[in-house]
Amino acid sequence: MAKPFELTRRVMVGNVPIGGGAPCAVQSMLCAPATDVQANLDQIDRLAEAGCEIVRMAIPRHECLDAFEAVCKQSPLPIVADIHFDARIAIEAARRGAAKLRINPGNIGGLAKADAVIDAAGEAGIPIRIGVNGGSLDDGLAARQDLTLPEKLVESAAGYAEYFEGRGFTDLVISTKASDVPTTVAAYRLMAQRLPRIPLHIGVTEAGTLFQGLVKSASGLGILLEEGIGDTMRISLTDDPVREVHACWALLSALGLRRRSPELVSCPTCGRCQVDLIGLAKEVDGRLRNVANPLKVAVMGCVVNGPGEAADADIGVACGAGQGILFRAGETLRKVPENQIVDALMEEIDKIPPANL
């Protein structure tokens, strides 16, 4: 059962809307030392340039709160305080500039400890994400034999959400993540049915290094987004967090939900190809990362996959024997030798203003 975006309640994280019909917001998480203010700010700047809209920062110890406060004051993006094990840190983070709190029912210390967190968030006027992970359920729920893992994840998150709402606190976001795709998808589908009014933060937790993490995240989150499930997202990678942001945008673009940067369309090459297409495509891909224009750019290896199959591209090149034909919207522009293809293509891309797309 899909959950249309418009059914969810609108929550604001700083100036970024989540739910209530807003486009799926892109998130990432800082991995610089929690006490190093400048390292975290530098990372935030890189993430913001890549298109990140919300950033999460772990606060593992009380002595990290001063650095957290300094980062919040100087960050161009809203900062989510990521809290485990100690509700007192969450309370203090709310007072020190957090735009949102993330707590885990599995280790925050029970509903009694959560009461004070609710009060602190309410006083600060910030939302709370109830973030449940498959590997950190509380002992009692984890031991139940009558529930599947997706059902346990939903029961944990929903129990806290319903308690918070009973206390009059409704600025909530929920996540029910697991490290495998089937469990994650099943849990979010159940959660969307159980509490359709609450926005969902989607992701596959601990997805792995770059290649595996991208495959797992794209398959799981692609399913959910196509079904209308997901109001904000993070693609978790054991890699530079900037790559998480690029991956989020690539997935949203592939699904036709949001586009911020160019989409590269390139053929897989074959025996007809008479240029170094793989090298050309990789170079174009790298240079497109600096282009903030949602163009569709085609790099084709021969006339079979040339302007005809890529006629819907905004700009592209079809390669022949040591040369390429540049085309725009299916119309031929000019021929260039192979060693000038990338520069010529980028030159034409620079001529296209976003307003004309």
MARDRENVO-965515 format. One record per residue (C-alpha): chain; x, y, z; residue number from 1. Coordinates in Angstrom, 1 decimal. Example, Ala and Ser with C-alpha at 12.3 -4.5 7.8 and 13.67 -1.06 7.14 Angstrom:
// MARDRENVO-965515
{base A, {12.3, -4.5, 7.8}, 1}
{base A, {13.7, -1.1, 7.1}, 2}
//
This chain:
// MARDRENVO-965515
{base A, {0.0, 0.0, 0.0}, 1}
{base A, {1.6, 3.2, -1.1}, 2}
{base A, {1.6, 6.4, 1.0}, 3}
{base A, {1.2, 9.5, -1.2}, 4}
{base A, {3.5, 12.3, 0.0}, 5}
{base A, {0.6, 14.7, 0.5}, 6}
{base A, {-0.8, 12.5, 3.3}, 7}
{base A, {2.1, 13.2, 5.6}, 8}
{base A, {2.2, 16.0, 8.1}, 9}
{base A, {4.6, 18.9, 7.3}, 10}
{base A, {7.7, 19.2, 9.5}, 11}
{base A, {10.3, 21.9, 9.3}, 12}
{base A, {14.0, 21.2, 9.8}, 13}
{base A, {15.4, 24.7, 9.9}, 14}
{base A, {14.1, 26.1, 6.6}, 15}
{base A, {13.8, 22.7, 4.9}, 16}
{base A, {10.2, 21.3, 4.7}, 17}
{base A, {9.7, 17.5, 5.1}, 18}
{base A, {6.4, 15.9, 4.2}, 19}
{base A, {3.1, 17.5, 3.4}, 20}
{base A, {3.8, 17.4, -0.3}, 21}
{base A, {7.3, 18.8, -0.2}, 22}
{base A, {9.9, 17.1, -2.5}, 23}
{base A, {12.0, 14.4, -0.9}, 24}
{base A, {14.8, 16.2, 1.0}, 25}
{base A, {18.4, 15.1, 0.7}, 26}
{base A, {20.5, 14.4, 3.8}, 27}
{base A, {23.9, 13.2, 4.7}, 28}
{base A, {25.9, 12.8, 7.9}, 29}
{base A, {29.2, 14.3, 9.0}, 30}
{base A, {32.1, 12.0, 9.7}, 31}
{base A, {34.7, 14.5, 10.9}, 32}
{base A, {35.8, 14.3, 14.6}, 33}
{base A, {32.9, 15.5, 16.8}, 34}
{base A, {35.2, 18.0, 18.6}, 35}
{base A, {36.7, 19.6, 15.5}, 36}
{base A, {34.6, 22.6, 14.6}, 37}
{base A, {36.5, 23.6, 11.5}, 38}
{base A, {36.7, 20.1, 10.0}, 39}
{base A, {32.9, 19.7, 10.4}, 40}
{base A, {32.2, 23.2, 8.9}, 41}
{base A, {34.5, 22.4, 5.9}, 42}
{base A, {32.7, 19.2, 5.3}, 43}
{base A, {29.3, 21.0, 5.5}, 44}
{base A, {30.5, 23.4, 2.9}, 45}
{base A, {31.4, 20.6, 0.6}, 46}
{base A, {28.0, 18.9, 1.2}, 47}
{base A, {26.1, 22.1, 0.6}, 48}
{base A, {27.9, 22.6, -2.7}, 49}
{base A, {26.9, 19.0, -3.7}, 50}
{base A, {23.2, 19.7, -3.0}, 51}
{base A, {22.8, 18.4, 0.6}, 52}
{base A, {19.9, 20.1, 2.4}, 53}
{base A, {20.1, 18.7, 5.9}, 54}
{base A, {23.1, 17.5, 7.8}, 55}
{base A, {23.3, 15.1, 10.8}, 56}
{base A, {26.1, 15.3, 13.4}, 57}
{base A, {26.8, 12.7, 16.0}, 58}
{base A, {27.3, 13.9, 19.6}, 59}
{base A, {28.8, 10.9, 21.3}, 60}
{base A, {29.9, 12.6, 24.6}, 61}
{base A, {28.9, 15.6, 26.7}, 62}
{base A, {32.3, 17.3, 25.9}, 63}
{base A, {31.3, 17.4, 22.2}, 64}
{base A, {28.4, 19.8, 22.9}, 65}
{base A, {30.5, 22.9, 22.7}, 66}
{base A, {31.7, 22.0, 19.2}, 67}
{base A, {28.2, 21.0, 18.2}, 68}
{base A, {26.9, 24.4, 19.3}, 69}
{base A, {29.7, 26.2, 17.4}, 70}
{base A, {28.9, 24.2, 14.2}, 71}
{base A, {25.2, 25.0, 14.5}, 72}
{base A, {25.9, 28.7, 14.8}, 73}
{base A, {28.1, 28.8, 11.6}, 74}
{base A, {26.5, 26.1, 9.4}, 75}
{base A, {24.7, 27.2, 6.2}, 76}
{base A, {22.6, 24.0, 6.6}, 77}
{base A, {20.3, 22.9, 9.4}, 78}
{base A, {22.0, 20.4, 11.8}, 79}
{base A, {20.4, 17.3, 13.2}, 80}
{base A, {21.8, 16.1, 16.5}, 81}
{base A, {22.3, 12.4, 16.4}, 82}
{base A, {21.9, 11.0, 20.0}, 83}
{base A, {22.4, 7.5, 21.3}, 84}
{base A, {22.4, 6.2, 24.9}, 85}
{base A, {22.1, 9.5, 26.8}, 86}
{base A, {18.9, 11.5, 26.8}, 87}
{base A, {20.7, 14.3, 28.6}, 88}
{base A, {22.8, 15.0, 25.6}, 89}
{base A, {19.7, 15.3, 23.4}, 90}
{base A, {18.1, 17.8, 25.9}, 91}
{base A, {21.3, 19.9, 25.8}, 92}
{base A, {21.6, 19.7, 22.0}, 93}
{base A, {18.1, 21.1, 21.7}, 94}
{base A, {19.1, 24.1, 23.8}, 95}
{base A, {22.3, 24.6, 21.8}, 96}
{base A, {20.9, 25.1, 18.3}, 97}
{base A, {19.9, 21.7, 16.9}, 98}
{base A, {17.4, 22.0, 14.1}, 99}
{base A, {16.2, 18.5, 14.8}, 100}
{base A, {16.9, 15.6, 17.2}, 101}
{base A, {17.4, 12.0, 16.2}, 102}
{base A, {16.9, 9.5, 19.0}, 103}
{base A, {16.9, 5.7, 18.9}, 104}
{base A, {14.1, 3.9, 21.0}, 105}
{base A, {16.4, 0.9, 21.3}, 106}
{base A, {19.0, 2.7, 23.4}, 107}
{base A, {17.7, 6.1, 24.7}, 108}
{base A, {16.6, 4.6, 28.0}, 109}
{base A, {12.8, 4.1, 27.6}, 110}
{base A, {9.8, 6.4, 27.5}, 111}
{base A, {10.5, 7.8, 30.9}, 112}
{base A, {13.8, 9.3, 29.6}, 113}
{base A, {12.2, 10.4, 26.4}, 114}
{base A, {9.7, 12.6, 28.3}, 115}
{base A, {12.4, 15.2, 29.0}, 116}
{base A, {13.6, 15.1, 25.4}, 117}
{base A, {10.0, 15.8, 24.2}, 118}
{base A, {9.9, 18.8, 26.5}, 119}
{base A, {13.2, 20.1, 25.4}, 120}
{base A, {12.3, 19.8, 21.7}, 121}
{base A, {9.0, 21.4, 22.3}, 122}
{base A, {10.6, 24.4, 24.1}, 123}
{base A, {13.1, 24.8, 21.2}, 124}
{base A, {10.4, 24.4, 18.6}, 125}
{base A, {12.3, 21.6, 16.7}, 126}
{base A, {11.2, 18.2, 15.5}, 127}
{base A, {12.4, 14.7, 16.6}, 128}
{base A, {13.2, 11.8, 14.4}, 129}
{base A, {12.4, 8.5, 16.0}, 130}
{base A, {15.1, 6.4, 14.3}, 131}
{base A, {14.9, 2.6, 14.7}, 132}
{base A, {17.6, 0.3, 13.4}, 133}
{base A, {17.4, -3.5, 13.0}, 134}
{base A, {20.6, -4.0, 15.0}, 135}
{base A, {19.6, -1.8, 18.0}, 136}
{base A, {16.1, -2.8, 19.1}, 137}
{base A, {15.5, -2.9, 22.8}, 138}
{base A, {16.0, -6.3, 24.4}, 139}
{base A, {12.3, -7.0, 25.1}, 140}
{base A, {11.2, -6.3, 21.6}, 141}
{base A, {14.1, -8.0, 20.0}, 142}
{base A, {13.4, -11.2, 22.0}, 143}
{base A, {9.8, -11.5, 20.8}, 144}
{base A, {9.2, -14.6, 18.6}, 145}
{base A, {5.7, -13.6, 17.5}, 146}
{base A, {6.9, -10.7, 15.3}, 147}
{base A, {9.1, -10.6, 12.2}, 148}
{base A, {12.0, -8.1, 12.1}, 149}
{base A, {10.0, -5.6, 10.0}, 150}
{base A, {7.2, -5.8, 12.5}, 151}
{base A, {9.5, -5.3, 15.4}, 152}
{base A, {11.0, -2.2, 13.8}, 153}
{base A, {7.5, -0.8, 13.2}, 154}
{base A, {6.3, -1.6, 16.6}, 155}
{base A, {9.3, 0.1, 18.2}, 156}
{base A, {8.9, 3.3, 16.2}, 157}
{base A, {5.1, 3.4, 16.3}, 158}
{base A, {5.0, 2.9, 20.0}, 159}
{base A, {7.2, 5.9, 20.6}, 160}
{base A, {5.4, 8.0, 18.0}, 161}
{base A, {2.0, 7.3, 19.5}, 162}
{base A, {3.3, 8.1, 23.0}, 163}
{base A, {4.8, 11.4, 21.8}, 164}
{base A, {1.6, 12.4, 20.1}, 165}
{base A, {-0.3, 11.5, 23.2}, 166}
{base A, {1.9, 14.0, 25.0}, 167}
{base A, {0.9, 16.6, 22.4}, 168}
{base A, {4.2, 16.5, 20.4}, 169}
{base A, {3.5, 16.0, 16.7}, 170}
{base A, {6.6, 17.4, 15.0}, 171}
{base A, {7.8, 13.8, 14.2}, 172}
{base A, {9.8, 12.0, 11.6}, 173}
{base A, {10.2, 8.2, 11.6}, 174}
{base A, {12.8, 5.9, 10.2}, 175}
{base A, {12.8, 2.0, 10.3}, 176}
{base A, {16.1, 1.0, 8.8}, 177}
{base A, {17.8, -2.4, 8.4}, 178}
{base A, {21.0, -3.4, 6.7}, 179}
{base A, {19.3, -5.6, 4.1}, 180}
{base A, {16.9, -4.5, 1.4}, 181}
{base A, {13.9, -6.8, 1.9}, 182}
{base A, {13.7, -6.0, 5.6}, 183}
{base A, {14.0, -2.3, 5.0}, 184}
{base A, {11.3, -2.2, 2.3}, 185}
{base A, {8.9, -4.4, 4.3}, 186}
{base A, {9.3, -2.2, 7.4}, 187}
{base A, {8.7, 1.0, 5.6}, 188}
{base A, {5.7, -0.4, 3.8}, 189}
{base A, {4.2, -1.4, 7.2}, 190}
{base A, {5.1, 1.9, 8.7}, 191}
{base A, {3.4, 3.8, 5.9}, 192}
{base A, {0.3, 1.9, 6.6}, 193}
{base A, {0.5, 2.1, 10.4}, 194}
{base A, {1.1, 5.9, 10.7}, 195}
{base A, {0.5, 7.5, 7.2}, 196}
{base A, {0.4, 11.0, 8.8}, 197}
{base A, {4.1, 10.9, 9.9}, 198}
{base A, {6.9, 11.8, 7.4}, 199}
{base A, {9.4, 9.0, 6.8}, 200}
{base A, {13.2, 9.3, 6.6}, 201}
{base A, {14.2, 6.4, 4.3}, 202}
{base A, {17.5, 4.7, 4.0}, 203}
{base A, {19.3, 1.3, 4.1}, 204}
{base A, {21.5, 1.4, 7.2}, 205}
{base A, {25.1, 0.2, 7.1}, 206}
{base A, {24.7, -0.4, 3.3}, 207}
{base A, {28.4, -0.8, 2.9}, 208}
{base A, {31.2, 0.6, 0.7}, 209}
{base A, {30.6, 2.5, -2.5}, 210}
{base A, {29.6, -0.1, -5.0}, 211}
{base A, {27.6, -2.4, -2.7}, 212}
{base A, {26.1, 0.5, -0.9}, 213}
{base A, {24.9, 2.2, -4.1}, 214}
{base A, {23.3, -1.0, -5.4}, 215}
{base A, {21.5, -1.8, -2.1}, 216}
{base A, {20.4, 1.7, -1.5}, 217}
{base A, {19.2, 2.3, -5.1}, 218}
{base A, {17.2, -0.9, -5.2}, 219}
{base A, {15.6, -0.5, -1.8}, 220}
{base A, {14.9, 3.3, -1.9}, 221}
{base A, {14.0, 3.2, -5.5}, 222}
{base A, {11.2, 0.7, -4.7}, 223}
{base A, {9.9, 2.9, -1.8}, 224}
{base A, {10.1, 6.2, -3.7}, 225}
{base A, {8.3, 4.7, -6.7}, 226}
{base A, {5.5, 3.7, -4.3}, 227}
{base A, {5.3, 7.2, -2.8}, 228}
{base A, {7.1, 6.3, 0.4}, 229}
{base A, {9.8, 8.6, 1.6}, 230}
{base A, {9.8, 12.3, 2.6}, 231}
{base A, {13.5, 12.6, 3.2}, 232}
{base A, {16.4, 10.3, 2.4}, 233}
{base A, {20.0, 9.4, 3.1}, 234}
{base A, {22.1, 6.9, 1.1}, 235}
{base A, {24.5, 5.6, 3.7}, 236}
{base A, {28.0, 4.8, 2.3}, 237}
{base A, {31.3, 3.9, 3.9}, 238}
{base A, {32.9, 6.6, 1.8}, 239}
{base A, {33.1, 10.4, 1.5}, 240}
{base A, {29.6, 11.7, 2.5}, 241}
{base A, {29.6, 14.0, -0.6}, 242}
{base A, {29.2, 10.8, -2.6}, 243}
{base A, {26.0, 10.1, -0.6}, 244}
{base A, {24.6, 13.4, -1.7}, 245}
{base A, {25.5, 12.8, -5.4}, 246}
{base A, {23.9, 9.4, -5.2}, 247}
{base A, {20.7, 10.7, -3.7}, 248}
{base A, {20.3, 13.2, -6.5}, 249}
{base A, {21.1, 10.6, -9.1}, 250}
{base A, {18.4, 8.3, -7.7}, 251}
{base A, {15.8, 11.1, -7.5}, 252}
{base A, {16.6, 12.2, -11.0}, 253}
{base A, {16.4, 8.6, -12.4}, 254}
{base A, {12.9, 8.3, -10.9}, 255}
{base A, {11.8, 11.6, -12.3}, 256}
{base A, {11.2, 13.1, -8.8}, 257}
{base A, {13.9, 15.8, -8.6}, 258}
{base A, {16.7, 17.0, -10.8}, 259}
{base A, {19.5, 19.4, -9.8}, 260}
{base A, {22.4, 18.4, -12.0}, 261}
{base A, {23.0, 16.9, -15.5}, 262}
{base A, {22.0, 13.3, -16.3}, 263}
{base A, {24.5, 11.4, -18.4}, 264}
{base A, {23.1, 9.0, -21.0}, 265}
{base A, {25.8, 6.9, -22.6}, 266}
{base A, {25.7, 3.6, -24.5}, 267}
{base A, {27.6, 0.6, -23.1}, 268}
{base A, {29.9, 0.4, -26.2}, 269}
{base A, {30.3, -2.5, -28.6}, 270}
{base A, {32.4, -3.7, -31.6}, 271}
{base A, {31.0, -0.8, -33.8}, 272}
{base A, {32.7, 1.8, -31.6}, 273}
{base A, {35.7, 3.5, -33.1}, 274}
{base A, {36.7, 5.9, -30.3}, 275}
{base A, {37.6, 5.5, -26.6}, 276}
{base A, {34.0, 5.8, -25.5}, 277}
{base A, {34.5, 4.6, -22.0}, 278}
{base A, {37.3, 7.2, -21.5}, 279}
{base A, {35.2, 10.0, -23.1}, 280}
{base A, {32.1, 9.1, -21.0}, 281}
{base A, {34.1, 9.1, -17.7}, 282}
{base A, {35.7, 12.4, -18.5}, 283}
{base A, {32.3, 14.0, -19.4}, 284}
{base A, {30.8, 12.5, -16.2}, 285}
{base A, {33.5, 14.0, -14.1}, 286}
{base A, {33.2, 17.5, -15.6}, 287}
{base A, {29.4, 17.5, -15.4}, 288}
{base A, {29.7, 17.3, -11.6}, 289}
{base A, {30.6, 21.0, -11.7}, 290}
{base A, {27.5, 21.9, -13.8}, 291}
{base A, {24.4, 23.0, -11.8}, 292}
{base A, {22.0, 22.6, -14.7}, 293}
{base A, {19.5, 19.7, -15.0}, 294}
{base A, {20.4, 18.8, -18.6}, 295}
{base A, {20.2, 15.4, -20.2}, 296}
{base A, {23.6, 14.9, -21.8}, 297}
{base A, {24.2, 12.0, -24.3}, 298}
{base A, {27.6, 10.4, -25.1}, 299}
{base A, {27.0, 7.8, -27.9}, 300}
{base A, {29.5, 5.4, -29.4}, 301}
{base A, {28.2, 5.2, -33.0}, 302}
{base A, {25.4, 6.3, -35.3}, 303}
{base A, {23.2, 3.3, -34.2}, 304}
{base A, {22.9, 5.0, -30.8}, 305}
{base A, {23.4, 8.5, -32.1}, 306}
{base A, {21.0, 11.4, -32.4}, 307}
{base A, {18.0, 9.1, -33.1}, 308}
{base A, {18.0, 7.2, -29.9}, 309}
{base A, {19.2, 10.2, -27.9}, 310}
{base A, {16.8, 12.7, -29.6}, 311}
{base A, {15.3, 13.6, -26.2}, 312}
{base A, {18.7, 14.7, -24.9}, 313}
{base A, {19.3, 18.4, -24.5}, 314}
{base A, {22.8, 18.1, -25.8}, 315}
{base A, {25.1, 15.2, -26.9}, 316}
{base A, {27.7, 13.7, -29.2}, 317}
{base A, {27.5, 10.7, -31.5}, 318}
{base A, {30.9, 9.3, -32.3}, 319}
{base A, {32.3, 7.8, -35.5}, 320}
{base A, {35.8, 6.9, -36.8}, 321}
{base A, {38.0, 9.2, -34.6}, 322}
{base A, {35.5, 12.0, -34.5}, 323}
{base A, {32.1, 13.0, -33.0}, 324}
{base A, {29.0, 14.8, -34.2}, 325}
{base A, {27.6, 17.3, -31.7}, 326}
{base A, {23.9, 17.6, -31.6}, 327}
{base A, {21.3, 19.6, -29.6}, 328}
{base A, {17.7, 18.5, -29.3}, 329}
{base A, {18.3, 16.0, -32.1}, 330}
{base A, {19.7, 18.7, -34.5}, 331}
{base A, {23.3, 18.4, -35.7}, 332}
{base A, {25.6, 21.3, -34.6}, 333}
{base A, {29.1, 20.3, -35.9}, 334}
{base A, {31.8, 17.7, -36.3}, 335}
{base A, {34.9, 17.6, -34.0}, 336}
{base A, {37.9, 15.3, -33.8}, 337}
{base A, {38.0, 12.8, -31.0}, 338}
{base A, {40.6, 14.7, -29.0}, 339}
{base A, {38.3, 17.8, -28.9}, 340}
{base A, {35.0, 16.0, -28.2}, 341}
{base A, {34.9, 16.7, -24.4}, 342}
{base A, {35.9, 20.3, -24.6}, 343}
{base A, {33.5, 21.0, -27.5}, 344}
{base A, {30.7, 19.3, -25.7}, 345}
{base A, {31.3, 21.2, -22.5}, 346}
{base A, {31.5, 24.5, -24.5}, 347}
{base A, {28.0, 23.8, -25.9}, 348}
{base A, {26.7, 22.9, -22.5}, 349}
{base A, {27.9, 26.2, -21.1}, 350}
{base A, {25.8, 28.0, -23.7}, 351}
{base A, {22.5, 26.5, -22.4}, 352}
{base A, {20.9, 28.6, -19.7}, 353}
{base A, {18.7, 26.6, -17.2}, 354}
{base A, {15.7, 28.9, -18.0}, 355}
{base A, {15.6, 27.5, -21.5}, 356}
{base A, {15.1, 23.9, -20.5}, 357}
//
